[in-house]
Amino acid sequence: MNFEKNYYWDFILIGAGLWNSIIAWYLKQYNPKLNVLLLELSSSVKNHIWSFHQNDISSSQYMLIKPLITYSWPSYQVKFPKFNRKIFSGYYSICSKHLNSYLIRALGINNFLFNNKTVEIITPTSIRINNKKIINANCIIDGRGLKNSQFDGIYQIFLGQQWNLSSPHGLDIPIIMDATVNQKNDEYHFIYTLPLTPNSLMIEDTRYTKKPFLKIDMLKKSIKDYAIKNRWKLKNIEREEIGSIPIALKNEKIIKFKKIICVGLRANLLHATTGYSLPIAIQLAENIAKYSITTNQINSTVLFKLVKKFIINHQKKQRFFCMLNRLFFLSNSRCHLDIMQYFYTLPDKIIRNFYANKLSFFDKIRIFSGKPPISLFQALYAFLNL
């Protein structure tokens, strides 16, 4: 590892979350000779699990990230008061622990550093770590997560717990949405479950709400109640993760980077309705990696323009989803469950395209055809409430 004053890394990636981890992986797969430094602020990377659907990425993208995939299933299911449904589309999950083991091998153990408590970005090509060393790079990418700023929208709050069970749970595919749980007037609530092994589960309580935080004890009780309802005998907890993802009701203007490349939540890069971001991270990582093999020296200005263009195009694609968010959350709260239940009666292809951010014009028309569970006046109010 070289911290000499006149030495320039090709890339310094600040924050070892999902986005920079995927970017680092892609860079080393496309161009193994690149000098890439991945800096994590905490003493270790938080234990997360990220998922995506088979149709979210291309076959070539799938092959490149295949080693990183920890769990896979041929289909998944959803549950509502009126019906259960199986969706015949592959579903995959990447666990941070598994991902990190591959990153260390790809980058080298000395190029994946932890416990960098303070990182100050001085210029697009230089940083100061721990108030001491100044490190130079041809390009710096900031992936430190969401900035603390005022947000006008709602939140997807979740608590996930990975449990070992004393007997087999009997699930062979994920339940990505079980909305048969109790619903409150001011939120939409469901349980998300991944069968990791015959005797272990990831159980996640998820709520769309106007509150940025919820009582953790309430979410924990909800998970235990759900396990009891399904006769799962919880033995001991392996890990836990909690999150709060902003869900926009309006399509925000392009974020001002001040010439620093930002990715992930810091750049508002996520599916505006579902909160999924792994497929989008893969798309941007591929663009950055392809650029890296077209030049002898990485240019931060060129890359900044590339990333900014990607974000603008992404935000344009999110306009329809932001409108759906308004339809969903600004309509009568008693309709939330009915709306989601209606959506999952649509053809498999539309559901796949919805998650993959690939809705055609006819898909969008189909979503509003039939008998949607909101009135024309409610829809008009939500549409015009910009």
VENPE-V367807 format. One record per backbone hydrogen bond with DSSP energy under -1.0 kcal/mol. CO is the residue of the C=O (numbers start at 1). NH is the residue of the N-H. E is the energy in kcal/mol with one decimal. If there is no record, write none. Layout:
# VENPE-V367807
CO | NH | E
CO | NH | E
This chain:
# VENPE-V367807
4 | 7 | -1.5
9 | 138 | -3.1
11 | 37 | -2.5
12 | 141 | -2.4
13 | 39 | -3.0
14 | 143 | -2.7
17 | 21 | -1.8
18 | 22 | -2.5
19 | 23 | -2.4
20 | 24 | -2.7
21 | 25 | -2.2
22 | 26 | -2.5
23 | 27 | -2.7
24 | 28 | -2.1
25 | 29 | -1.7
26 | 30 | -2.5
27 | 31 | -2.8
31 | 34 | -1.9
35 | 10 | -1.4
35 | 11 | -1.9
37 | 13 | -3.2
38 | 113 | -2.3
39 | 15 | -3.9
40 | 116 | -2.1
42 | 115 | -3.6
46 | 48 | -1.1
48 | 96 | -2.7
50 | 94 | -3.2
52 | 92 | -2.7
53 | 56 | -1.8
58 | 62 | -2.3
59 | 63 | -2.1
60 | 64 | -1.5
61 | 65 | -1.8
62 | 66 | -1.1
65 | 68 | -1.9
66 | 69 | -1.2
71 | 93 | -2.5
73 | 91 | -2.4
76 | 87 | -3.2
77 | 176 | -1.6
78 | 85 | -2.6
79 | 179 | -2.9
83 | 80 | -2.7
85 | 78 | -2.5
87 | 76 | -1.8
87 | 89 | -1.9
90 | 54 | -2.7
91 | 73 | -2.3
92 | 52 | -2.2
93 | 70 | -2.3
93 | 71 | -2.0
94 | 50 | -2.7
95 | 99 | -2.6
96 | 100 | -2.9
97 | 101 | -1.5
98 | 102 | -1.3
99 | 103 | -2.1
100 | 104 | -2.5
101 | 105 | -1.2
102 | 106 | -2.2
103 | 107 | -3.3
104 | 108 | -2.1
108 | 111 | -2.1
111 | 38 | -2.9
113 | 40 | -2.9
115 | 117 | -1.3
118 | 130 | -3.1
120 | 128 | -2.6
123 | 126 | -1.3
124 | 140 | -1.0
125 | 137 | -2.6
126 | 122 | -1.7
126 | 123 | -1.7
127 | 135 | -2.6
128 | 120 | -2.9
129 | 132 | -2.2
133 | 129 | -2.3
135 | 127 | -2.3
136 | 9 | -2.2
139 | 12 | -2.0
141 | 14 | -2.8
142 | 263 | -2.1
147 | 149 | -1.2
154 | 247 | -3.0
155 | 209 | -2.6
156 | 245 | -2.5
157 | 207 | -2.7
158 | 243 | -2.3
159 | 205 | -2.6
160 | 241 | -2.6
161 | 203 | -2.9
162 | 238 | -3.6
163 | 201 | -2.2
164 | 235 | -3.0
164 | 236 | -1.3
174 | 77 | -2.3
175 | 193 | -2.9
177 | 79 | -3.0
178 | 191 | -1.6
184 | 187 | -1.3
188 | 208 | -2.7
190 | 206 | -2.7
191 | 178 | -1.6
192 | 204 | -3.1
193 | 175 | -2.4
194 | 196 | -1.0
194 | 202 | -2.6
197 | 200 | -1.6
198 | 169 | -1.8
199 | 165 | -3.2
200 | 196 | -1.1
200 | 197 | -1.4
201 | 163 | -3.0
202 | 194 | -2.6
203 | 161 | -2.7
204 | 192 | -2.9
205 | 159 | -2.0
206 | 190 | -2.5
207 | 157 | -3.1
208 | 188 | -1.9
209 | 155 | -3.2
215 | 219 | -1.5
216 | 220 | -2.7
217 | 221 | -2.2
218 | 222 | -1.9
219 | 223 | -2.0
220 | 224 | -2.2
221 | 225 | -2.7
222 | 226 | -2.1
223 | 227 | -2.1
224 | 228 | -2.3
225 | 229 | -2.4
226 | 230 | -1.6
227 | 232 | -2.9
228 | 231 | -1.3
232 | 234 | -1.2
233 | 166 | -2.4
236 | 164 | -3.0
239 | 162 | -2.5
241 | 160 | -3.4
243 | 158 | -2.3
245 | 156 | -3.0
247 | 154 | -2.2
257 | 260 | -1.2
261 | 142 | -3.3
264 | 267 | -1.8
264 | 269 | -2.2
265 | 268 | -1.5
271 | 275 | -2.0
276 | 271 | -2.9
277 | 281 | -2.4
278 | 282 | -2.1
279 | 283 | -2.0
280 | 284 | -2.3
281 | 285 | -2.6
282 | 286 | -2.2
283 | 287 | -1.8
284 | 288 | -2.5
285 | 289 | -2.6
286 | 290 | -2.5
287 | 291 | -1.9
288 | 292 | -1.9
291 | 294 | -2.0
299 | 303 | -2.2
300 | 304 | -2.3
301 | 305 | -1.8
302 | 306 | -1.9
303 | 307 | -2.6
304 | 308 | -2.6
305 | 309 | -2.3
306 | 310 | -1.8
307 | 311 | -2.4
308 | 312 | -2.4
309 | 313 | -2.3
310 | 314 | -2.3
311 | 315 | -2.6
312 | 316 | -1.8
313 | 317 | -1.7
314 | 318 | -1.0
316 | 319 | -1.2
318 | 322 | -2.6
319 | 323 | -2.0
320 | 324 | -2.1
321 | 325 | -2.3
322 | 326 | -1.9
323 | 327 | -2.5
324 | 328 | -2.6
325 | 329 | -3.1
326 | 330 | -2.4
332 | 335 | -2.5
333 | 336 | -1.1
335 | 339 | -2.8
336 | 340 | -2.1
337 | 341 | -2.5
338 | 342 | -2.3
339 | 343 | -2.4
340 | 344 | -1.8
342 | 345 | -2.0
343 | 346 | -1.7
347 | 351 | -1.8
348 | 352 | -2.8
349 | 353 | -2.6
350 | 354 | -2.3
351 | 355 | -2.0
352 | 356 | -2.0
353 | 358 | -3.0
354 | 357 | -1.1
360 | 364 | -2.1
361 | 365 | -1.9
362 | 366 | -2.3
363 | 367 | -1.9
364 | 368 | -1.0
375 | 379 | -2.4
376 | 380 | -2.6
377 | 381 | -2.3
378 | 382 | -2.3
379 | 383 | -2.6
380 | 384 | -2.4
381 | 385 | -1.3
384 | 386 | -2.6
